[in-house]
Amino acid sequence: MKTILLAVSGSIAFYKAYELISLFKKEGFKVKVLLSEGVLKFASKMSFEALADEVLCQENESWQNSKNHIDFSKDVDLVLFAPASVNSINKLALGIADNLFIQTLIATNKPLLIAPAANTHMYYHFSTQNSLKLLKKNKALIIEPICKVLACKEKGLGALAEVKSIFDLVKREFLKQEFWQDKSVIVTGGGTREKIDDVRCISNFSSGKMAKAIADAFYFLGARVKLLSSMDFDTPYKLCKFESSQDLKHLLDENLENDFLIMAAAVSDFIPQSTKGKIKKNDHLQGLNLHLSLNEDLLKNCHFKGKKIGFKMEFDSQNALENAKKCLQDKNLDMICLNIMGLNNYFGSDQNELYFITSHTQDKSILEDKGILAFELAKRCEKL
């Protein structure tokens, strides 16, 4: 179990520390909380004790147990300083250890993430900026504040970063692996929409969830990730939207110089001849005949420089493996992930069951959460 030391200083954004603790606990992390004297003007020690595993502050400091600045951080894997006030940032940067809070932060050499929260003018003051530069130079990761209406009623840069963004960065620090830290990964997901006219389209039932889980996994492992998706998701990495297969083709052509392509998008096999405007019902009272042309195979024709991993969905379980192996060869892929639809494996599900097929190996997963399968896929990509 990973252990986080969450250091909370005297900022009006202190209440977001409760949300962070909750997210960390749900993820299975142990959370120790360090409270400054300033934050105890806003909140009580007891409120943090109700959520965290351990709490240290001036009130309960002791040399008879681990509640002191030397022992409290000995077993932690990472220190998150959030929210970080200007006063504490400047003291930490200059080593002014005149209180228990700063003494504890200085007494550990574990990875340090700092999320400032301050008035815009205080944040941009030369002393604060110099301190942040000094901390960054000494390997602290600064989680940049965001622009919004602040507690002082002014709009500007200085608000604490979004809680989910902070959580994602902490998780990435825990899970990152050396292999992926210099790798770039393109993931595609969701179904294409091919226009019949300006109000109608041909599409499919792809939810994009598997692609999102895959992109998340590579991001947390430390890779540079870009998700090309027809679905909207909140992501800590870059997301580029597409609608049609032509949109996706253009995006792929712009991203050929990368290390891995995970093609999980459900690209339409057929495309209609599109009509401008709206086809009128009164002009087709006997029905509407659509002529569908075979679409280009984007994955086969993509001149991607790195490893290419495809996804294939089948309903016919008897011929699915043979079809997937043929697809692996025809499209010159390094690996293909076969997904056979059934009662327990359906569109929009949070679970999946995959065959991982290469020219030399063939393995099947159990029906598993898509997030877990995504990390399994990443492990297999390391061996390609």
N, C-alpha and C positions, 0 to 999 in steps of 0.2 A: 504493500500500500504506500503510495506517494504521500508525502507530508508537505503542506504549504504553511509558511508563516505569513499571515496577512497582517500588515502593519497599517493601522488606521490613525491618521492624524486629524487635527482640529479643523476640518473643512465642513461646510454646510452640506456637502455631498456625502457625509458619513453614512447616511441611511442606505446607500447603495452597497455598502459592505455586507449588509444582511443578505441582499440578493446574491452577492458573490459567494458567501458562505453556503447558501442553500444550493447553488449550482455545483460547487465543489463537492459537497457531501453527496449529492445525487450521483455524481460521477465516481464516487467511491474513494475520494481523497480524504485524508485526515487534515483537519484545519486547526492550526494554533493561531491565536489572535493576540497581537501586541497593540495596546491602546496608549495613546499619548494623553497627557494631562489636558490638552486642548479639547480632544473629542469627548472627554468625560464632562465637559460643560454642556454638551448637547445630549448625551446618552449615558445610560448606567452600565456598569460592568456586568450586572446581572442579565441585561438584555443580550449581551454577546455570549455569556455563559450558557444561555438557553439553546444556542445554536451551534457553538464551536466545541471542539474537543478540550481545549485548554485556553485560558486567558491570562495574560500578564499585564499588569499596570502598576503604577506607583503604590496603589492601595494594598496590593497583596504581595509585594516584593518580599522575598525571604531567602536567606542563605541556608535554611534548614532543609530545603527541598530544591526542586529545579526552577522555582519561580525567581530567577535572577538573570541578569543580562548575559552571563556566561553560559549557563546551562540550558536556557530556554530554547535556543536555536540549534543546539547540537545535533538533533535528529531530523532537522528539516531538509528537504531536497531543493526548495526554491523559496525565495522571499518576494512577495508581492506587496509593494508600498502603494496602497490605494484606499481612499484618495490621499494624495500627497500635497500638503500645504506648502506655500512658498517658504515659510519660516523653517520647516523641517527639511525641505530640499536644500536650502542654503547651508543649514547646520551640518547636514550629512555630507555635502560636497566638501566642506572645509574641515570636517572632523571635529566639530565643536560638540563634544559629548558631555554636555552639562545636565543631562537628564537621562532617566532610565530608557526612554524610547530610543534616542539616538545611540546610546551605549549598546543596546541590544542589536541594532542594525549594523553597527561597526564591528561587533564581536562575531560576525559570521562572514564566511567567504563564499557562500552559496550563490547561485545565479540570482540576480536582482532585476526585477521589473518595477518601473516607477510610472504611475499614472497621475500626473499633476491635475489639480483642480484649483482654479484661482480666478480672481478678477482679471480682465484682459490687460490692464495697465500693469498690474503686479506680475502677471505672467511674462510680459514683454520687457519688464525692467531688466537693465543690463546685468544686475546681480543674479537674477533668476536664470537668465539665458546663459550666463557664464557658468553657473553651477550645473545646469543641465548638460552643457557641453563637456564639462569636466567629468561628470558622472558617466556620460556616454563614452568618453575616451577611456574610462576605466571599466568598460564592458557592461555597464548597466544598460538595459533595454528600456528606452523611453516610449511609453504608450501615449502618443500625442493627444492633447485635449481636442474637443470639438467646438464648433461655433453654434451658439444658441442664446436665448435670453437667460442671463445669469441671475443669481440670487439678488444681486444689486439692482435688478431691473434693466440693466444695460444689455444690449445684444453684442456679442463679440466672442472671440476665441478664448477658451479657458475652462469650459465646462468639462467635467470628467468624461472620458470616453464611454461609449455605451457598454453596459455590463457584459453583454454577450461578446462584444469584441475583446474585452479584457479576458474573459473566460477562455475564448478561443486561442488567444496568444499564450496563455498559461499552459493550456493543454498541449499546444504545439511545442512549447519548451520541454515539456515532460516526454513527449513521444518522438521527437525528431531523431532521425538516424543519419549517421554520417553519409551513407550511400546516397540518400535523396537530397542532401543539402545543396548540391550543385547541379541538380537535375531539373528539367522543365517538362511539365506534363500538360497535354491538351486532352480534355474530356468533352465528349459531345453527348447530349441527352435530350429526351423529349421527342415528340413526333412532329414531322413536318406538316404543313398545311398548304395544299396545292389548290390554287384558285380555280373555281368554275366560272364565276363572275366576280364582281366587286363586293358581293355580300355572302357568297357561298364558297365552300371549299371541300376537298377530300382530305381526310386526316385519319388518325388512328387513336387508340386508347392509351398510348404510352404516357405514364405519369411523370417520367423524368427522375423518379426517386432513386433508382439504382445509380444513375449518373451522378446525382448530387452526393450520394454516399461515397462513391468512388473519389470524386473531387475532394471531399472532406478528408478522406483517409490520406491521400497524397499530400494535402496541405499540412495535416497534423504530423506527418512523417518528415516534413521539412522541405518538400519540393516547391518550386515555383509553379503555381497552378493557374490555368485559365479554363473556365467552363463555358462551352458554347451550348446554349440551351434555348429551347422554345418555351420553357416554363420559367416563371419568375421565382427566384429563391433569394433569401437573405444570406449572403456569403462573405467570408473574410478575405476572399480572393476575387480576382476579376471575373465578371460574368458578362458574356456577349450574347445578345438575343438574336435569334433568327426565326423566321416563319416558314419560308419555302425551302425546298432542297437547293434551289439556286442561291438563296441567302447563305445557307450552310456551306455550299461549295466555295463561295467567295471568302468566307471566314477561314475555311481550311487552307485555301491558297495563301492567305496572309500569315499562316502559322505553320509553315512547313519545316522551319528550322528549329525543331525541338526534339527532345530525347524520347518521349513516349506519346503515342496517340491512342486513347481509349475510346473507340467508336461505339458508344452505347445508344446513340440516337436512332430512332425508328424512322428511317427515311422511306418515303412512299415509293413502292415499286412502279407505280403507274401515275401519270400526270394527265389531266384533261387539257383540252385546248381552251384557254381562258377567253371569256367574252367581256368586253368593257361594259360598265354599267350594271344593270340588273336584268336578268332574263325574266320576261313577263309571263306570268302564269297563263294569262288569257291568250297568249300566242302559242301555247303548247297544251291545249286542253286534253289531247289524247296521250299526254306524257312527254317526257323529254329524253331523247337519246344522247348519251355522252360518248364521245370517242376518246378512249384512254390510250396514250402512247407509253411505251416502255421507258422508264426513267433511266438516267445515267447511273451507273454504279459508282458512287462517290468514293467509297473506300478502296475499291479496286484501282480506280484511276488516279487516286491521290498520290503524288510523288513526295511522300513524307520522308524526311531524312532519317528519323529514328525508328524505334520499334513500333510496329502496328499491331494493335490488339482489337479484334472485332467481337461483336455480339451477334448471336443468331437465336431467333425465337422459332420454335416448332410446336405443332400440335400432335403430329404423327410420331408417337414414341418409337415405333418399329424402325423407322427410317431416319430418325433425327440424327443419330451419331454419324451415319454414313454421309448424310447431307452436310453436316458440320465439317467433317474431314475434307470433303470435296471443296467446300467454301474456303477452308484454310489454305489449300493449295491454289485454287483459282485466283484468290485475291492476294496471294503472296504475303500471308500474315505470319507473325511470329507466335501468336496464340489466338485462339477463338474461345469464347465463353458461350456455351450452349444452354439455353433456357427452355425447358419443355413445359408448356402450359398444362395445367390440370386443376383439379378441385382445390388443392391447397396452394397452388402457385398461379396467381391470377393478376390481371392488370390492376395497378394501384395498391397492391399489397405491400406491407412493410417487410415482408420476408421473400426469400428467393431460394432457388435450388439450381446450382450451376455445375456444368461439366467444364473443367479447364483442360483444353486440348491443345497440344503442340505437335510438332512432327515426330516427337519421340515419347511423349507422355500423354496420359489420359486419366484424369482424376475427377471424382464426383464429390460434391459437398453434400451435407445434409441440408434439409430445409432450415434456413438460418436467417437471422436478422440481416438486412442488407448492409448495415454498417459494419458488421463483423465480416461478411463476405468481401467487402471492399478492401479491408486490411489483408485478407487472405489473397486477393488478387494482387495487391501490391507486393507481397512476399514472393509470389510467383514471377512477377515482372523483374525482380532483382536477379533471377536466375537465367533470364533470356540472353 
